[in-house]
């Protein structure tokens, strides 16, 4: 008899810790019954097995999925359920998620139900970290000024979040200017092992999803979690399981030890390069091997953070002594640390190096940590690794360009391509890592001692991931040197990496805006897609914080830092990177002296009281949100309006190529005055100076749908001579904006489709990339392949994801984009007829309903109508039973 059909209570076991009994679901006992060996199973799959075993004890319908874990690596066509223990949100994606919950309350009330039934079913933390912008940088006033501007721009959004925290159960809002979501998650929110509150509690692993693709950073702690779109996060918040095929697991065996001159950033960029080549998209990556013990948790966090960049669902590190060391460093309780160790050991989640040869992986990769060298990645993709000595070669493409003259800070500069417009120490990726930041601080100290300065045309900024970072840099007296170079703290949030970089230096901004001259940027982030960091920056490179400083000192990326001097000291002597780079001993001494557990506990004890401006905001308490008709920040979204479901006579709204990212699709960054969104805001009395960013206006569908597919770098093949959010309307045969064409089609009751190439929707988990196209009237996307998160989001918004059969593309099928499309679903495939005046094309596509629930979501026109229907049915059943 299969274990999937047995009572899962059979596999409940217990252990005793400090005189207290804990229950747990014994995954080894289940596998032994199934004649499977626990030693052969990757640790990440063990976590999924425990989750399924435990939840199936209360939900018998889930028991059938237990069988999928038998011979797991032969089961990739079968689904597994995932019901995480908690959800974490950042405010860009969190605000629209909570707007949707508020809209659901409104809809339930309209249908005569109880709106208070709409609450998160699991603990939800929202960290406000995506709203601060680098309006001012390079001086001591920057932080206070930027925070003041942040509250001025975002007061309405913040009042809404205050309402949400007061109105919804299971929701905790962490105030702005306290830290970046992933670092707060790592340092504070995750217990690694959770337990119930019963007298004899049930212990189980922490698991989560988050509305930021870099939620994967938590896998460094041995906690399974990944980024999802805001829509899928809402599903988890509302108690819905998500389903995905049993993942392949790529085992990465690490050997050796990192050289003194290499950083965790270099390792993360190298792994991104290697694993993109390995094609780990949609797969789990698990790290193991003798090199693991030499890899501190902060370094693991840097690698795990970048899982979206190498394409994996997650980059998992099993629990070991480094995990416990980090929990001690961040001042977790001794009781909790003992629970983590005990549970991990009794339930086979503790890493055993002596079992490496027994463990089975779908694919294997090996990396000697001793081979890692200093590097950067760019200019447009994080996987494009460049050795420092080779970086100047990347600027030869601009060899014919003349110099550009700019004036700033009373000086005139003659700039060549490669000159830096922005140098930013930013992002969760690296600011969680004391080793890297102290290296940067010591390098700054040596640079100041040598009399080096950063050219005035370079906009410099520093946005730490938590206030703990500022505390230890201040205590070590290293922040003063960063300040002297212009790397003053500008805020505690996701800034430059998400496009909140603000304007370039005065004078530089105006000239580049007029000339479109190719300036570059260097940042310690994780994303460098076109137009992301700043719309005026052509080439963006990712690098470690110390290298960000070094290139900023040089003022250009068109330099070989290994062999050419950065500058000259006061005596006119050449100063090289090797002269500034601190030794391992210097870095270790500062860490041991200043990075203390008390810094973490003191910071997080006060996390809810640190921001006086936040605490001063008033709270509105009501069951449903009091929507303001004149608001340009928050609006009741039309999520439950009746939708056209006919899939005939569809016109092509956009015909796109490969690697179309969610940055291309979703509204992000600045709002231009002449864009549909800019015109809408001006029509509603908003001056351009007060536009704020698209991200801050994600709670207003009118702004966001106008900014969908409006990225200035988008290339729609229907308008080949024009970049940006343009298309050809087949109603007028004229060029127009995508938004205006879409509205014209909707007025004529004509649905639309998007044609695309490979990796459609790669990048951040932007829910508006799916919401926006649905609101524009897009009924289906036909692409050569999809990135995992975006495909799921499309389904949950009621948009049909279709994939060309192998060997087929829009071009090989001769699709011009002027055809009328009819789609007929036939199960796992669909028949498509594309008709134009002179020809017709019949072809078959795969229907990308990858999870069992996908078809139900699509039939219901999306997940939110689906959930409301279920909630109302339960309420009606309950009322009926009372009669």
PyMOL commands that set and color helices and strands:
alter all, ss='L'
color gray80, all
select helices_A, chain A and resi 3-5+8-11+27-33+38-40+43-55+60-69+72-74+91-110+115-117+142-167+181-189+213-221+230-237+264-278+290-294+297-305+307-310+321-329+334-346+353-355+369-371+388-398+428-431+434-449+467-475+479-485+496-498+508-515+545-554+577-580+584-594+597-605+612-616+662-665+676-683+688-690+695-697+701-707+717-719+738-747+768-775+788-796+854-859+863-882
alter helices_A, ss='H'
color red, helices_A
select strands_A, chain A and resi 12-17+20-25+79-82+86-90+123-127+171-174+193-195+203-205+207-210+224-227+242-245+249-255+284-288+314-317+363-368+375-377+385-387+404-408+411-415+420-425+459-462+519-523+537-542+567-568+574-575+650-655+726-729+734-737+752-755+778-783+800-804+820-825+829-836+839-847
alter strands_A, ss='S'
color yellow, strands_A
deselect
rebuild
show_as cartoon
